[in-house]
Amino acid sequence: MQSSSYLNCFCTETKHHYRKMTKWAK
C-alpha cells in the first residue's frame, strides 16, 4: 500500500512536470 502511494505521488509529480514542460515548449 505504501509503495502504491509513493508511486501515485511520483506519477502526479511527473505529470505536473510534463505539463509544465509542454506549456514551456508550446
Backbone as numpy.savetxt, mean C-alpha at the origin, in Angstrom:
# Nx Ny Nz CAx CAy CAz Cx Cy Cz
-3.08 -14.93 12.29 -3.93 -13.73 12.29 -3.04 -12.48 12.29
-2.04 -12.49 13.15 -1.17 -11.31 13.23 -0.46 -11.08 11.88
-0.01 -12.18 11.29 0.68 -12.06 10.01 -0.24 -11.44 8.96
-1.50 -11.88 8.97 -2.47 -11.36 8.00 -2.65 -9.86 8.18
-2.72 -9.44 9.44 -2.91 -8.01 9.72 -1.71 -7.22 9.21
-0.53 -7.75 9.42 0.69 -7.07 8.96 0.70 -6.99 7.43
0.29 -8.09 6.81 0.27 -8.12 5.34 -0.74 -7.10 4.82
-1.89 -7.03 5.47 -2.93 -6.10 5.04 -2.41 -4.66 5.15
-1.75 -4.37 6.24 -1.21 -3.02 6.45 -0.18 -2.72 5.37
0.67 -3.69 5.08 1.70 -3.50 4.05 1.05 -3.26 2.69
0.00 -4.03 2.42 -0.71 -3.89 1.14 -1.31 -2.49 1.03
-1.91 -2.02 2.10 -2.52 -0.69 2.10 -1.46 0.38 1.87
-0.33 0.23 2.55 0.74 1.22 2.40 1.26 1.21 0.96
1.43 0.02 0.43 1.93 -0.09 -0.95 0.94 0.54 -1.92
-0.33 0.28 -1.69 -1.38 0.82 -2.56 -1.31 2.36 -2.53
-1.17 2.91 -1.33 -1.11 4.36 -1.19 0.11 4.91 -1.93
1.24 4.23 -1.78 2.47 4.67 -2.44 2.30 4.60 -3.96
1.68 3.51 -4.43 1.46 3.34 -5.88 0.56 4.46 -6.40
-0.47 4.77 -5.62 -1.41 5.82 -6.03 -0.68 7.17 -6.11
0.17 7.43 -5.11 0.92 8.68 -5.09 1.87 8.74 -6.28
2.51 7.61 -6.57 3.44 7.55 -7.70 2.69 7.80 -9.00
1.50 7.19 -9.12 0.71 7.36 -10.34 0.31 8.82 -10.51
-0.07 9.45 -9.41 -0.48 10.85 -9.47 0.71 11.71 -9.90
1.89 11.40 -9.36 3.08 12.18 -9.70 3.44 11.96 -11.17
3.33 10.69 -11.61 3.67 10.36 -13.00 2.72 11.09 -13.95
1.45 11.12 -13.56 0.45 11.76 -14.40 0.67 13.27 -14.33
